[in-house]
Amino acid sequence: MKHGLVVSLVLMIVLCAAGAYASQPLGGPVEAEQGKWAADIGYFYSQDKWTSNTLSGSFDPKVSTYSYFGQVGYGVAKGWDVYVRAGVLDAKLVQSSADFDVNGKFFVGAGTHGTLFEKKEWHLALGPIANFSYYSPWTDRGGSAGNAAFLAATGSGFNSVTVKDHYSVNVGFGFRWQPLEFLQIYGGPFYNYESAKLESVGRIRGFPVATSGSNINTDKSIGSRLGIRIPIKDFSINFEAQMKDYFGAGGWLSFQF
């Protein structure tokens, strides 16, 4: 029983240090008109909880991420575009003495924006969005001075953490309203599924232990988004906010050609 509690404690600390939540901007308006291209560059910040199916009891690590990305889209039909996205992210554990982090890790994604209904006299359109992203594996060895102190004091702790097979899927539906020539407002609900596998190496009361293939997932799946787009000829400025457990927001510049 005591041994099981110690194992759970070590795993909780490791998992808290291992989260790499990486919320993605979803957009709303179609950025690339039919037969045209769009190129974006932007930044997105988010914070969320993770959970694990390998642990019982209270488990709510909080992770902040900072994503920097570029994107290229193409208008495949009237009211529909597809895009590919690539970038790097930094992630950091917050509200914990364990402060494992990751910097400059690569991710790639693809997605679409669509229009199913449009009422021009109301300046209103409705349609779906979708996004899939995959994140490169990463390993953090040693952690912080706080991690080392915990290991030295208790003989229990971790030496390295690896997160792999990390991906996210987002699907949603929403509105786009254009009350002014140079202002579009969009928003709506979305469903997020994000998963990864955890591997760790550490010690329990001085004895080496390792975990392999522990699944970790974001705690909440349903969120909402609200954004604005300011179109200026073939250029636009975009801002978006998302809400699940915690707040996320960012912005990007888009060039149409």
C-alpha positions as CSV (number, residue, x, y, z in Angstrom):
1,M,0.0,0.0,0.0
2,K,2.7,2.5,1.0
3,H,4.8,1.4,-2.0
4,G,1.8,2.1,-4.2
5,L,1.4,5.6,-2.7
6,V,5.0,6.4,-3.3
7,V,4.8,5.2,-6.9
8,S,1.7,7.4,-7.5
9,L,3.5,10.4,-5.9
10,V,6.5,10.0,-8.2
11,L,4.3,9.5,-11.3
12,M,2.2,12.6,-10.4
13,I,5.3,14.7,-10.1
14,V,6.6,13.4,-13.4
15,L,3.3,13.8,-15.2
16,C,3.0,17.4,-13.9
17,A,6.4,18.1,-15.3
18,A,5.7,16.4,-18.6
19,G,2.6,18.1,-20.0
20,A,3.1,19.9,-23.3
21,Y,-0.4,21.3,-24.0
22,A,-0.4,23.0,-27.3
23,S,-3.7,24.7,-28.2
24,Q,-3.9,25.8,-31.8
25,P,-5.6,28.9,-33.3
26,L,-8.7,27.7,-35.2
27,G,-9.9,30.7,-37.1
28,G,-13.3,31.2,-38.5
29,P,-13.4,33.1,-41.8
30,V,-12.1,31.5,-44.9
31,E,-8.7,33.2,-45.4
32,A,-7.9,32.1,-49.0
33,E,-10.6,32.9,-51.6
34,Q,-11.3,30.3,-54.3
35,G,-8.3,29.8,-56.5
36,K,-6.0,32.0,-54.3
37,W,-3.3,31.5,-51.7
38,A,-2.9,32.9,-48.2
39,A,0.3,33.0,-46.0
40,D,0.2,33.6,-42.3
41,I,2.6,34.2,-39.5
42,G,1.6,34.2,-35.8
43,Y,1.8,33.5,-32.1
44,F,-0.6,31.7,-29.7
45,Y,-0.5,31.4,-25.9
46,S,-2.5,28.8,-23.9
47,Q,-2.8,27.2,-20.5
48,D,-4.7,24.0,-19.7
49,K,-5.0,21.0,-17.4
50,W,-3.9,17.4,-18.2
51,T,-5.1,14.1,-16.7
52,S,-3.9,10.5,-16.8
53,N,-5.7,7.1,-17.0
54,T,-2.8,5.6,-15.0
55,L,-3.4,7.5,-11.8
56,S,-6.2,7.7,-9.3
57,G,-7.2,10.6,-7.0
58,S,-6.5,14.3,-7.5
59,F,-4.4,15.0,-10.6
60,D,-4.6,18.4,-12.3
61,P,-1.2,19.6,-13.7
62,K,-1.3,23.0,-15.4
63,V,0.9,23.7,-18.4
64,S,1.5,27.0,-20.3
65,T,2.5,26.9,-23.9
66,Y,3.8,29.5,-26.4
67,S,3.5,28.6,-30.1
68,Y,5.1,30.4,-33.0
69,F,3.8,29.3,-36.4
70,G,3.7,29.9,-40.1
71,Q,0.8,28.7,-42.3
72,V,0.0,28.4,-46.1
73,G,-3.6,28.1,-47.2
74,Y,-5.4,27.6,-50.6
75,G,-9.1,28.3,-51.6
76,V,-10.3,25.0,-53.0
77,A,-13.9,26.1,-53.6
78,K,-16.2,29.1,-52.9
79,G,-16.3,29.4,-49.1
80,W,-13.8,26.7,-48.4
81,D,-10.1,26.6,-47.9
82,V,-7.4,24.1,-46.6
83,Y,-4.1,24.9,-45.0
84,V,-0.9,23.4,-43.7
85,R,0.9,24.8,-40.6
86,A,4.3,24.4,-39.1
87,G,6.1,26.0,-36.1
88,V,7.8,25.6,-32.8
89,L,6.5,25.7,-29.2
90,D,7.8,26.3,-25.7
91,A,6.0,24.7,-22.8
92,K,6.4,25.2,-19.1
93,L,4.8,23.7,-16.0
94,V,3.1,26.3,-13.8
95,Q,2.0,26.3,-10.1
96,S,4.4,23.5,-9.1
97,S,7.9,23.2,-7.6
98,A,8.7,20.8,-10.5
99,D,9.5,23.0,-13.5
100,F,10.5,20.8,-16.3
101,D,10.1,22.6,-19.6
102,V,10.7,22.3,-23.3
103,N,11.8,24.9,-25.8
104,G,11.8,25.1,-29.6
105,K,10.1,21.8,-30.4
106,F,8.7,21.3,-33.9
107,F,5.0,20.7,-34.7
108,V,3.1,20.4,-38.0
109,G,-0.6,20.6,-38.7
110,A,-3.3,20.8,-41.3
111,G,-6.9,22.1,-41.3
112,T,-9.9,23.6,-43.1
113,H,-12.5,26.4,-42.8
114,G,-15.8,26.0,-44.5
115,T,-19.1,27.7,-45.3
116,L,-22.4,25.8,-45.2
117,F,-24.8,28.8,-45.0
118,E,-24.5,32.4,-46.0
119,K,-27.0,35.3,-45.8
120,K,-25.4,38.2,-47.6
121,E,-28.0,40.8,-46.6
122,W,-27.2,39.9,-42.9
123,H,-23.5,39.7,-43.6
124,L,-23.6,36.4,-41.8
125,A,-22.1,32.9,-42.6
126,L,-22.1,29.6,-40.7
127,G,-19.7,26.7,-41.2
128,P,-17.3,24.1,-39.8
129,I,-13.6,24.2,-38.9
130,A,-11.2,21.3,-38.3
131,N,-7.5,21.0,-37.4
132,F,-5.0,18.2,-36.8
133,S,-1.6,18.8,-35.3
134,Y,1.3,16.5,-34.5
135,Y,4.2,17.4,-32.1
136,S,7.8,16.1,-32.2
137,P,8.9,13.9,-29.2
138,W,11.0,15.6,-26.5
139,T,13.1,14.6,-23.5
140,D,14.0,16.8,-20.5
141,R,16.8,15.5,-18.3
142,G,17.4,16.5,-14.7
143,G,14.8,19.3,-14.4
144,S,15.3,22.1,-11.9
145,A,17.1,22.6,-8.6
146,G,13.7,22.0,-6.9
147,N,13.5,18.6,-8.5
148,A,17.0,17.7,-7.5
149,A,16.3,18.8,-3.9
150,F,13.2,16.7,-3.7
151,L,15.1,13.7,-5.0
152,A,18.0,14.2,-2.6
153,A,15.6,14.7,0.4
154,T,13.3,11.8,-0.2
155,G,15.2,9.4,-2.5
156,S,12.1,9.6,-4.7
157,G,11.9,11.6,-7.9
158,F,12.7,11.6,-11.5
159,N,15.9,11.9,-13.7
160,S,14.3,12.3,-17.2
161,V,10.9,12.7,-18.8
162,T,10.0,11.9,-22.4
163,V,6.8,12.8,-24.1
164,K,6.0,11.2,-27.5
165,D,3.1,10.3,-29.8
166,H,1.7,13.7,-29.0
167,Y,-1.2,14.9,-31.3
168,S,-4.3,17.0,-31.2
169,V,-7.6,17.1,-33.1
170,N,-10.1,20.0,-33.1
171,V,-13.5,20.2,-34.8
172,G,-16.0,22.9,-34.4
173,F,-18.8,24.9,-35.9
174,G,-19.4,28.6,-35.7
175,F,-20.5,31.9,-37.2
176,R,-18.8,34.8,-39.1
177,W,-20.5,38.2,-39.0
178,Q,-19.2,41.3,-40.8
179,P,-20.9,44.4,-39.4
180,L,-18.3,46.8,-41.1
181,E,-16.3,46.6,-44.3
182,F,-13.0,46.3,-42.3
183,L,-14.3,44.1,-39.4
184,Q,-15.3,40.5,-39.2
185,I,-16.3,38.8,-35.9
186,Y,-16.4,35.0,-35.6
187,G,-16.8,32.4,-32.9
188,G,-18.4,29.2,-31.8
189,P,-17.9,25.9,-29.9
190,F,-15.3,23.3,-30.7
191,Y,-14.3,19.8,-29.5
192,N,-10.6,19.1,-28.7
193,Y,-9.0,15.8,-28.3
194,E,-5.3,15.8,-27.3
195,S,-3.2,12.8,-26.3
196,A,0.4,11.9,-25.7
197,K,2.4,9.1,-24.1
198,L,4.8,9.5,-21.2
199,E,8.0,7.7,-20.4
200,S,10.1,8.5,-17.3
201,V,13.1,7.4,-15.4
202,G,13.5,8.1,-11.7
203,R,13.9,6.6,-8.2
204,I,11.6,5.4,-5.4
205,R,13.4,5.5,-2.0
206,G,16.7,5.2,-3.8
207,F,15.7,2.3,-6.2
208,P,15.6,3.0,-9.9
209,V,12.2,2.8,-11.6
210,A,10.9,3.6,-15.1
211,T,7.4,4.1,-16.6
212,S,6.6,3.4,-20.2
213,G,3.5,4.2,-22.4
214,S,1.4,6.1,-19.7
215,N,-1.3,7.9,-21.6
216,I,-2.0,11.6,-20.7
217,N,-4.8,13.7,-22.0
218,T,-6.1,17.2,-21.6
219,D,-8.8,17.4,-18.9
220,K,-11.6,19.1,-20.8
221,S,-12.7,18.5,-24.4
222,I,-15.3,21.2,-25.1
223,G,-14.3,24.8,-25.5
224,S,-15.4,28.1,-27.2
225,R,-13.6,30.6,-29.3
226,L,-14.2,34.2,-30.3
227,G,-12.1,36.2,-32.7
228,I,-11.9,39.2,-34.9
229,R,-10.4,39.7,-38.4
230,I,-9.5,43.1,-39.8
231,P,-9.2,42.8,-43.6
232,I,-7.3,45.5,-45.5
233,K,-7.2,44.7,-49.2
234,D,-5.0,41.6,-49.6
235,F,-3.8,41.8,-45.9
236,S,-5.6,41.0,-42.6
237,I,-4.9,41.2,-38.9
238,N,-6.4,38.4,-36.8
239,F,-6.9,37.9,-33.0
240,E,-8.5,34.9,-31.4
241,A,-9.3,33.9,-27.8
242,Q,-10.2,30.4,-26.6
243,M,-11.7,29.1,-23.3
244,K,-11.7,25.6,-21.9
245,D,-10.4,25.1,-18.4
246,Y,-8.2,28.2,-18.8
247,F,-7.8,31.1,-21.2
248,G,-5.8,31.0,-24.5
249,A,-5.2,33.8,-27.0
250,G,-3.0,34.9,-29.9
251,G,-2.8,36.7,-33.1
252,W,-1.5,36.4,-36.7
253,L,-1.0,38.4,-39.9
254,S,-2.4,37.0,-43.1
255,F,-1.3,37.9,-46.7
256,Q,-3.6,36.9,-49.6
257,F,-2.3,36.5,-53.2
